[in-house]
Amino acid sequence: MDQDGRTSSFLSELAGPFQNALSLPSATCDAMKSFFVLASTRSLSETVRILGITRQTVRRHVKLLETIRGTMLFTVDTGGYQLSEDGQAEYRVVSKIINQTSRWATGLAAISPVLDLCNGRGPDGGYYLSQQHPVSSLILNGPVAMKRIYKAWVDGGGQVEAPAFKRVRSELLMYRQNTGNWTCIHAGEKAALAIWLGPVWGKSLIGVQLTHDPVAGWADEYVLQAYQQAIDSGECRYDHLAITLGRGPDGEPEGVCYQRLVMPCRLPDASEVVAVFCILTNRIDIGLLPEQAHQRMPEHFESLRDG
């Protein structure tokens, strides 16, 4: 049997998922990169600049993915390339694949295949570092305030209007999914981000999409992924984070450390939202990343303490 015959025989013996993956066109990985950048920038020229390839190559890559998935991924209008409804769903999946691949290639893959570890670095020198922790660690050893919010979510059955949950709403942000983005529908005056931004900018969060709010930036994609995971799994997500964040659109980025609880919830009409509770604190564990990877936050910023 020749080499091609042996290869074909080997592939036919593999389980379904492996056989399907190994039989994909060799350009599939490059095609996913082109799709990811084009979906992120919505600009063919910018995608060409970032990836260093031609317009024809980007179009060919998109066509390849559309053929593999059997659907149109983009529409084109005066505003550039817009994700179709199917394209939005594919973008969430491809984003996760790109993120996991990047972490693997840089040696930062999480010890657990389930819990996320992110080492995001921005073009402005900023960073977005996060380590997902099991909710069980929150229950056993988490901050008292975080436990209190989690208990309110459990007691309220994930219902936004449940009495137990309404009692803590002043400490929460809430977002509703809207065409691949998340729109803020509630900003409690005691929420950590509202405190960080101050009363003027804090109030301006309501009704604004996450990627257009006063602290929008390159790291928003990581936030979108975390919110989407909570909705898709129907379970709370608990993270420790160290990021750079300005106080409003013109603020100089500062180092911020916090713990975050993302809770999938439902409104009275059964539509899905995420409720987010954060504690500003230097007591974070970001796993494989060294402590010097981020700045410690000045103590007076720890505005939400245990209690």
C-alpha positions as CSV (number, residue, x, y, z in Angstrom):
1,M,0.0,0.0,0.0
2,D,1.4,3.4,-0.9
3,Q,1.7,6.4,1.5
4,D,-1.6,8.0,0.3
5,G,-3.4,4.7,0.8
6,R,-2.0,4.2,4.3
7,T,-3.0,7.8,5.2
8,S,-6.5,7.3,3.9
9,S,-6.9,4.1,5.8
10,F,-5.7,5.7,9.0
11,L,-8.1,8.6,8.6
12,S,-11.0,6.3,8.0
13,E,-10.3,4.6,11.3
14,L,-10.5,7.7,13.4
15,A,-13.5,8.7,15.4
16,G,-15.9,11.1,13.6
17,P,-14.9,14.4,15.1
18,F,-11.1,13.8,14.4
19,Q,-11.8,12.5,10.9
20,N,-13.9,15.6,10.1
21,A,-11.2,18.0,11.4
22,L,-8.3,16.3,9.6
23,S,-10.2,16.3,6.3
24,L,-10.8,20.1,6.4
25,P,-8.9,22.1,3.7
26,S,-5.4,23.1,4.8
27,A,-6.3,26.8,4.5
28,T,-9.0,26.6,7.2
29,C,-6.9,28.0,10.0
30,D,-5.9,31.0,7.9
31,A,-9.5,31.4,6.8
32,M,-10.6,31.6,10.5
33,K,-8.0,34.3,11.1
34,S,-9.2,36.3,8.2
35,F,-12.8,35.9,9.3
36,F,-12.0,36.9,12.9
37,V,-10.1,40.1,11.9
38,L,-12.7,41.1,9.3
39,A,-15.6,40.5,11.7
40,S,-13.7,42.5,14.4
41,T,-12.7,45.5,12.2
42,R,-15.6,45.3,9.6
43,S,-13.0,46.8,7.2
44,L,-11.4,44.9,4.3
45,S,-8.6,47.4,4.1
46,E,-7.8,47.1,7.8
47,T,-7.9,43.3,7.7
48,V,-5.5,43.4,4.8
49,R,-3.2,45.7,6.7
50,I,-3.3,43.7,9.9
51,L,-2.7,40.3,8.3
52,G,-0.4,41.4,5.5
53,I,-2.4,39.6,2.8
54,T,-4.3,40.6,-0.3
55,R,-8.0,41.5,-0.6
56,Q,-8.5,38.6,-2.9
57,T,-7.1,36.3,-0.2
58,V,-9.4,37.6,2.5
59,R,-12.4,37.2,0.2
60,R,-11.3,33.6,-0.7
61,H,-10.9,32.8,3.0
62,V,-14.4,34.1,3.8
63,K,-15.8,32.1,0.8
64,L,-14.1,28.9,2.1
65,L,-15.7,29.3,5.6
66,E,-19.1,30.0,4.1
67,T,-18.7,26.8,2.0
68,I,-17.7,24.8,5.0
69,R,-20.5,26.1,7.2
70,G,-23.1,26.3,4.4
71,T,-24.2,29.9,5.2
72,M,-23.5,33.5,4.4
73,L,-21.3,35.1,7.1
74,F,-21.4,38.8,6.0
75,T,-23.5,41.5,4.4
76,V,-21.8,44.5,2.9
77,D,-23.1,48.1,3.1
78,T,-21.8,51.6,3.4
79,G,-20.6,50.9,6.9
80,G,-18.4,48.0,5.7
81,Y,-18.7,44.3,6.4
82,Q,-21.5,43.5,8.8
83,L,-22.0,40.0,10.3
84,S,-25.1,38.2,9.3
85,E,-27.2,36.5,12.0
86,D,-25.4,33.2,11.3
87,G,-22.1,35.1,11.1
88,Q,-22.6,36.4,14.6
89,A,-23.0,32.9,15.9
90,E,-19.9,31.7,14.0
91,Y,-17.9,34.7,15.2
92,R,-18.5,33.7,18.9
93,V,-17.3,30.2,18.1
94,V,-14.3,31.2,16.1
95,S,-13.3,33.8,18.7
96,K,-13.1,31.0,21.3
97,I,-11.0,28.9,18.9
98,I,-8.6,31.8,18.2
99,N,-8.4,32.6,21.9
100,Q,-7.6,29.0,22.9
101,T,-5.1,28.6,20.1
102,S,-3.3,31.8,21.1
103,R,-3.1,30.6,24.7
104,W,-1.8,27.2,23.6
105,A,0.8,28.7,21.3
106,T,2.2,31.1,24.0
107,G,2.3,28.4,26.7
108,L,-0.5,30.0,28.7
109,A,-3.2,27.3,28.2
110,A,-5.2,26.9,31.4
111,I,-4.5,23.8,33.5
112,S,-8.2,23.0,33.2
113,P,-9.6,22.7,29.7
114,V,-12.8,24.3,31.0
115,L,-11.6,27.3,33.0
116,D,-10.4,30.3,30.9
117,L,-7.0,32.0,31.3
118,C,-6.5,35.2,29.3
119,N,-3.4,37.1,28.7
120,G,-4.6,40.0,26.5
121,R,-2.2,42.7,25.5
122,G,-3.4,45.9,23.7
123,P,-1.7,48.0,21.1
124,D,-1.5,50.9,23.6
125,G,0.5,48.8,26.1
126,G,-2.6,48.0,28.2
127,Y,-3.5,44.5,29.3
128,Y,-6.5,42.3,30.1
129,L,-5.5,39.4,32.4
130,S,-8.1,37.1,33.7
131,Q,-8.4,33.7,35.4
132,Q,-11.7,31.9,35.7
133,H,-12.2,30.1,39.0
134,P,-14.7,27.4,39.8
135,V,-17.8,28.7,41.5
136,S,-17.1,26.1,44.3
137,S,-14.0,28.2,45.3
138,L,-16.3,31.2,45.6
139,I,-18.7,29.3,47.9
140,L,-15.8,28.0,50.0
141,N,-13.3,30.8,50.1
142,G,-14.7,33.8,48.3
143,P,-15.3,37.3,49.6
144,V,-18.3,37.6,51.9
145,A,-19.9,40.2,49.6
146,M,-19.5,38.0,46.6
147,K,-21.1,35.1,48.5
148,R,-24.0,37.3,49.5
149,I,-24.7,38.2,45.8
150,Y,-24.4,34.6,44.7
151,K,-26.9,33.6,47.4
152,A,-29.3,36.2,46.2
153,W,-29.1,34.8,42.7
154,V,-29.7,31.3,43.9
155,D,-32.6,32.3,46.2
156,G,-34.2,34.3,43.3
157,G,-33.9,31.4,40.9
158,G,-32.1,33.7,38.4
159,Q,-35.1,35.9,38.1
160,V,-34.3,39.6,37.9
161,E,-37.6,40.6,39.6
162,A,-37.4,38.1,42.4
163,P,-37.5,39.8,45.8
164,A,-34.1,38.3,46.9
165,F,-32.4,39.6,43.8
166,K,-34.1,43.0,43.8
167,R,-32.5,43.7,47.2
168,V,-29.0,43.7,45.7
169,R,-29.7,45.4,42.3
170,S,-28.0,48.6,43.5
171,E,-24.7,46.7,43.4
172,L,-25.1,45.2,39.9
173,L,-24.8,46.0,36.2
174,M,-27.1,44.2,33.9
175,Y,-26.7,43.7,30.1
176,R,-29.1,42.4,27.5
177,Q,-27.8,40.8,24.3
178,N,-28.4,42.8,21.2
179,T,-27.2,41.8,17.7
180,G,-23.9,40.3,18.9
181,N,-23.3,43.0,21.4
182,W,-24.5,43.7,25.0
183,T,-26.6,46.7,25.9
184,C,-26.6,48.0,29.5
185,I,-30.1,48.0,30.9
186,H,-29.3,48.6,34.6
187,A,-26.4,50.4,36.4
188,G,-26.7,50.3,40.1
189,E,-25.2,53.3,41.9
190,K,-23.1,51.0,44.1
191,A,-21.8,48.9,41.2
192,A,-18.0,48.8,41.0
193,L,-17.8,50.2,37.4
194,A,-20.2,53.0,38.3
195,I,-18.1,53.9,41.3
196,W,-14.9,53.7,39.2
197,L,-16.4,56.1,36.6
198,G,-18.1,58.4,39.0
199,P,-21.7,59.4,39.2
200,V,-21.8,61.3,35.8
201,W,-20.2,58.6,33.6
202,G,-21.8,55.8,35.7
203,K,-25.3,57.0,34.7
204,S,-24.3,57.2,31.1
205,L,-23.9,53.4,30.9
206,I,-27.6,52.7,30.7
207,G,-28.9,52.1,27.1
208,V,-25.4,52.0,25.7
209,Q,-23.8,48.9,24.0
210,L,-20.8,47.5,25.9
211,T,-18.4,48.2,22.9
212,H,-19.5,51.9,22.9
213,D,-19.6,52.7,26.6
214,P,-17.3,55.2,28.3
215,V,-14.6,52.6,28.7
216,A,-14.9,50.8,25.4
217,G,-11.7,49.4,24.0
218,W,-9.8,46.6,22.4
219,A,-10.4,44.2,25.4
220,D,-14.2,44.3,25.1
221,E,-14.1,41.1,23.1
222,Y,-12.9,39.2,26.2
223,V,-15.8,40.6,28.2
224,L,-18.3,39.6,25.4
225,Q,-17.0,36.1,25.5
226,A,-17.4,35.8,29.3
227,Y,-21.0,37.1,29.2
228,Q,-21.8,34.7,26.3
229,Q,-20.4,31.8,28.2
230,A,-22.6,32.5,31.2
231,I,-25.7,32.6,28.9
232,D,-24.8,29.5,26.9
233,S,-24.0,27.4,30.0
234,G,-26.8,28.7,32.2
235,E,-24.3,28.9,35.0
236,C,-22.5,31.6,36.9
237,R,-19.0,32.5,36.0
238,Y,-16.4,33.6,38.6
239,D,-13.2,35.4,37.5
240,H,-10.2,37.2,39.0
241,L,-9.0,40.1,36.7
242,A,-6.2,42.6,36.4
243,I,-6.8,45.2,33.6
244,T,-6.0,48.7,32.5
245,L,-9.0,51.0,32.4
246,G,-9.5,54.7,32.1
247,R,-12.1,56.8,34.0
248,G,-14.2,57.7,31.0
249,P,-13.3,57.9,27.3
250,D,-10.5,60.5,27.8
251,G,-9.1,59.0,31.0
252,E,-5.5,57.7,31.2
253,P,-5.5,53.9,31.6
254,E,-4.9,52.8,35.2
255,G,-4.3,49.4,36.7
256,V,-7.4,47.9,38.2
257,C,-7.8,44.5,40.0
258,Y,-11.1,42.9,40.8
259,Q,-13.1,39.8,41.2
260,R,-16.2,39.4,39.0
261,L,-19.3,37.3,39.2
262,V,-21.4,37.0,35.9
263,M,-24.9,35.6,36.5
264,P,-27.3,34.5,33.8
265,C,-30.8,35.8,34.6
266,R,-34.2,36.2,33.0
267,L,-36.5,39.2,32.8
268,P,-40.3,38.8,33.3
269,D,-40.8,38.2,29.6
270,A,-38.3,35.3,29.8
271,S,-35.6,37.1,27.8
272,E,-32.0,36.5,28.9
273,V,-29.7,39.0,30.5
274,V,-26.5,38.8,32.5
275,A,-26.1,40.5,35.9
276,V,-22.5,41.4,36.8
277,F,-21.1,42.0,40.3
278,C,-17.5,43.1,40.9
279,I,-15.3,43.7,43.9
280,L,-12.3,46.0,43.5
281,T,-9.5,44.2,45.3
282,N,-5.8,43.3,45.0
283,R,-6.6,39.8,46.3
284,I,-6.7,38.1,42.9
285,D,-5.2,34.8,41.6
286,I,-4.5,34.8,37.9
287,G,-2.9,31.4,37.9
288,L,0.0,30.8,35.5
289,L,0.6,34.5,35.0
290,P,3.3,36.0,37.3
291,E,2.5,38.8,39.7
292,Q,4.6,41.3,37.9
293,A,2.4,40.9,34.8
294,H,0.1,43.6,36.3
295,Q,0.1,46.6,38.5
296,R,-1.2,46.5,42.1
297,M,-4.1,48.8,42.6
298,P,-3.7,51.6,45.2
299,E,-5.4,50.6,48.4
300,H,-7.9,53.4,48.4
301,F,-9.4,52.1,45.2
302,E,-10.6,49.0,47.0
303,S,-14.0,50.6,47.3
304,L,-16.0,47.4,47.7
305,R,-14.8,45.4,50.6
306,D,-16.1,42.3,52.3
307,G,-19.5,42.7,54.0
